[in-house]
């Protein structure tokens, strides 16, 4: 039987952060800037905690046990747990964060490193797959470990934030390769690090004259919105241009705390773009994606990519056929404005780059004339101008 302190910790781990904060006695109240750390420390991280908080199916119980023993680690913040429909195993939030036995199965095409990041590592913790940009993996920790994670081979498996000394070879490579103008700071989730650590990494990148843009790839606005504090935005604003790449997959994730986090980022001058992963049973539906993309635009966030899920080992149950992605984009064309429709992207296995795909709107091509099929079902000719001279 759990002791009283253990029962209290478990209670904090299974209620939304806003509820947990209201329920705290006056003697336990601390400055707002520390709330995200308390919430992160109260996350569900073990199979026994998850089983105590949620009536698990047998598949989920086996998945949680496997995750604790040998698989992708388990972590669910109080905020994200609070979005789960506890009575529905098919809840789209639950499917993204609660392990199932299906994670133990491999299917044809599964890869441990689908994007070839190990093969394209140019320095420790630095990946370069394009001539003008690079990916810096600054930590292996996330606020929530998503069950479809591209980097399930490495996240949660190291020492957390990488020291500046360990990143020194990566900084040296970037300084020696001025063709790289854009650095994506990722991991793990860079915003799961302390503010001081994030700032020191960003300052070091900013000291390299050839780097023009830094992108922060983060799911924290979704899973731990209390992390987006005024302290964080004030500390990072001097280092603009800083772009934030978020990762909302379902309209339920656009909860009030997350909307407040996005508002704080946008108001502080951070352009915010969103990359949605297409997931079977989670968001592979026109009305769900329409609601998500409209909600993001209202929050001043640009839907950037709709990504076909990477063929990570053990994620076949969450992936959809490419044809489904094409059908969804076709159904949204003309139904949503251009600013609300992301590109459908396949990040090709092996690390050979992202490829945009979509429906074929061209019916026929002739000399100087192209016939299009429009989203309204009409066929229309586009005539090229006469050749000059």
N, C-alpha and C positions, 0 to 999 in steps of 0.2 A: 504493500500500500504506500502511495506517495506521501511524503511529509507535507506539512503546511506550506513551507517555502517552495517545495517542488510544485505543489498544486497551483500556487500563485504564479509561478513562472509559466506554467502551461497555459493558464488562463490568459496571460498577456500574449502568448504566442498564437492564440486562435481568434482574437477579436481584432477588428480594424483599428488602425493606429489612433484614429480620432476618438473611438470609444474608449480605448485603453487610456488615453490621456485624460479624458473626463473622469474615468473611474479612479485615477490615482489619488491617494490622499494628499492633502496639502504638504505634508512633510516630504513627499517624494517628488514634488515639482522641481524641475530644473530649467535652466535657460532653454529657450526654443531652439537655439543652435545645436543642442545636444539631442534633440528628440529623435533624429534619424538614427543616431548611434544606438539609442536605447531600443528603438524598434528593430533594428538589424540584429541586435543581441537577443531579441525575443523571438526570432524566427524559428519556425519548425525545421529541424535539421536531422531528425532521426525517425526511423520507421515506427517506433513506439509512440513518439509524440504525435505523429500523423494519425495513427490508429486511434489514439485517445481523442483527437479533435474531429475526426471524420469517420463516418460509418463506411469503411472501405469495402469494395468488392473483393472477391478472391483474387482477381487479376491485379488489382491495385495493391493488395497486401503482398503478393509475390513480387511485384515490381518495386515496392518500397524496400523490401528485404534485399533484393538484388542491388538496388542503388546504394544501400548502406554498406554492402559487402564489397562489391566490385564494379559497379556501374557509375554513371554520371551522378555526382553527389546530389543530395536533396537539400533544398532550402526554399522556404516559402515565407515571405514577410507577413506580418499581421495585416497590413493593408491589402496585399494581393489575396491572402486567404479570405479576407472579408468580402471579396467579390465572387467567391465560389458559391454555386447553388449546391448546398450540402445534400439535397435529396435527389440530385440528378448526376449520375456518373458520366453522362454525356455533356455536362456543362462545359462550354468552350474555355472557361478559365481553368477549370479542373483538369481538362485534357492537356493543357499547356504546362502544368506544373506538378501534377501528381503522376508518379511513375506507374507503368503497368508492365505485366509480364511480357508484353510484345517487344519491349526493349531488348530482350534476350535473343530475339530472332533476327537473323540476317536474311536479306533477299538479294536477288541478282542485281548488281549495280551498286550495292552498298560499299562504302569506302571509309576507312578510319579518318582520312584527311582529304575530303572531297575537293577542296580548292587548291590542293598542291602547295600548301603554305610551307611545309617542311622543305620541299624541293626548291622553293623560290626564296628561301631565307638567305639574305645577303650579309647579315650580321646577327649575332644573338638578339632575339626578340624583334627583329626587323624583317619584314617581308616586302619584296618589290616584284609586282606582277605587271606593272605598266611603266612606260618610260618617264612619266611626269609625276607619279605619286607613289607613296609607300605606306605601309601599315606598321604601326609601332604597338606591340603588345606589352602594355605597361603593368598588367596585373593578371592573375588567374582567377580572381574572385568576382562574383556577381551577387546582387541582392537576392535574386531568384535564379535557380538553375532551370532554364527552359528545357523541356524534354526533347526538343528538336535541335538542340544547339550544334552549330557547325563545328565548334571546337570542343566537343565533348571529350576528345582525346586528352585535353590538357586542363580545362577549367576546374578549379577547386582542388587541383592536385599538387600545387606547389606552395610557396611561402607567402602568397599574397602579392602585395605591391613589390615591383622590381626596383632595386636600389639604383640611384643615379650612377654609381660606379659600374654596376652591371650593364647599364644602358649606354655607357660611354662608347663602346665600339659602334653601336647603332648611330649615335650622334656624329661620330667621326666619319662613318660611311656617308651619311646625309650631307655633311659639309664637303666631302670630296666628290659628290655627285650633284652638281647644281641643276641638272635637268629636272630633279625632283622638286616640284614647287608646292605640292599638296601632301600633307601627312595626316593620316587617319589615326587617331589615338584610340586604341581599343584594348581588348583583353579577352576574357573577363570584361568588366565594366569599369572604365576609368573613374566614373563618378562615384563608385563605391569606395574609392580611396579617400584619405583625408584631404581637406582643402589645401593644406600646405604642400602635400605631396603632388597633387594635381598641378598646382601653380609652379612648383619647381620644375616639373617636366615640361610644362608649356613654356616657361621662361627659357629653358635650355633650347627648345626648338626655335623659339623666336630669336635667339642669338645667332642662328644660321641665316645669313642674308638671303639665300636663294629660296627659302621657304616662305611662300606668300599666304597660304591658307592652312589652317589647322582645323580638322574636324574631330568632334568628340562623339564617338559612337556609343550610345548609352540606351539602356532600357529602364534606367532609374526613374524617369518621369512616369513610367507605367507601374513599376513594381515597388518603388520606394519614393513617392513624390515628396515626402518630407525632407529628403536630401537636398532638394533644390531650394536652398535658403538664400536670403539676401546677402549673407556673408559670402556664399559661394559666387554669386553673380558679381558682387563688388570686387572680389579678388581676381576674377577672370576678365572683367571688362577692359582693363588696360592692355590686354593682349589681343584685342580684335585685329583682323577678322577671324573670329571663331564661329564655326558652324556647328550646330547640334543635329545629330542624326538619331532620331528616335525610332521606336519600334513597337507601335501599336498594331495589334492584330485583330481586335474585335471591339465593336462600339461599347461594350460593357466596360472596357478598360478606360474609357473617357469619363471616369468618375470625377467628382468635384475636386478632390485633392490633386489629381493629375492635371485637370484643367487649370488650377491655380499655379501649378508648377510650370506649365507651358506659358501661361500669362507672364509669370515672373521672368522667364527666359527671353521671351519676345520683347517685353518692355525694356529689358536691359540691352537690347540691340543684337541678340543672337538670332540669326536666321535659323529656322527650325524646319527640317525635312524629315519625312517619315518613310521607313522601309517596312512594308507589311510582308510577312511570309504567308504564302497560300498553304493552308493546312486542312486536311480532310476532316470533315465533321466540326471544324471550328469556324471557318470563314469562307468555305467554297460555295457561296450562295450570293446571287446578285443583290438581294435586298440587304444582306448583312454588309457587304462591301460598300454599297451605296450609302448606308447609314454611317459607316466608319469614315468614309472619305468626306462626306458632307460635314460630319462632326469635326474632323481635323481642320478643314478649311475655315469653319467658324472659329476655331481656336487659333487661326492664323498660322497653321502648319501646312506645308505643301506635301501632299501625297507624292512621293518621289519614285519609289519602286514598289511593284508587286512582284515579289521574288518567288519563283518556283523553289520549293524547299530543297535544300542540298541533300544529296544521297548519303547522308551520314549513317554509319552502321547502327542498326537498331531503330531506325525511324520510318521504316517502310509503311507502318500502319498510319502515319500522319501525312504521308505525301499523296499528292494527287497526280493524275496523268497530265501531261502538257496540254493535251486537247482541252481539258477542263479550264485551264488558265486562259487559253485563247477564247473559248466560248464566253467566259466571264467578261473579259475585256471588250469583246464585241458587243455584249449586251449593255455595257455601260457607255459605249461610244454614242454620243448624241443624247444620252439620258442625263449625263452630268456635264458640267462645263469643263473646258480643257484644264483648268487649274486643279480640278478635283480628280482627274484621271491619271494614275501613275503609269509608268512604263512597265510592261510585263517583261521580266528579265530571267534568263537562265544563266547562272554563273557556271560556266562549263567545267565539267570534272577535269581535274588535273591542273587547274590553275591557269587556264589559257584565256581567261577574260570573260566579261559579261557580254551576253548577246541579247539585244531586244528582239522579242518575237510578238506576233499578233495576227489577227485575221488578215486574209488577203482581200483587200478591197479592189484590186485591179481585176477586171473581167477580161480585157483584151488590150493588146498594144498593136498599133500600126504606125506607118510613117507619119510622124507629126501628130498623132491622135492616140490618146489613152482613154479607154472606157472604164469608169469606176462604178462600183456598186456602193450606194450610199447607205448610211444607217437607217434611212427611211424606206429602203428596199427599191429605190429607183436606180436605173442605170443612166449615167450622164457622161458625155464626152468632154474631155479636156483637150483643147487644141493648142499645140505649140505655136509660137510666133514664127513668121517667115524667117528663113535663114538670111542674115545680113549679107549684103554684097552679092 
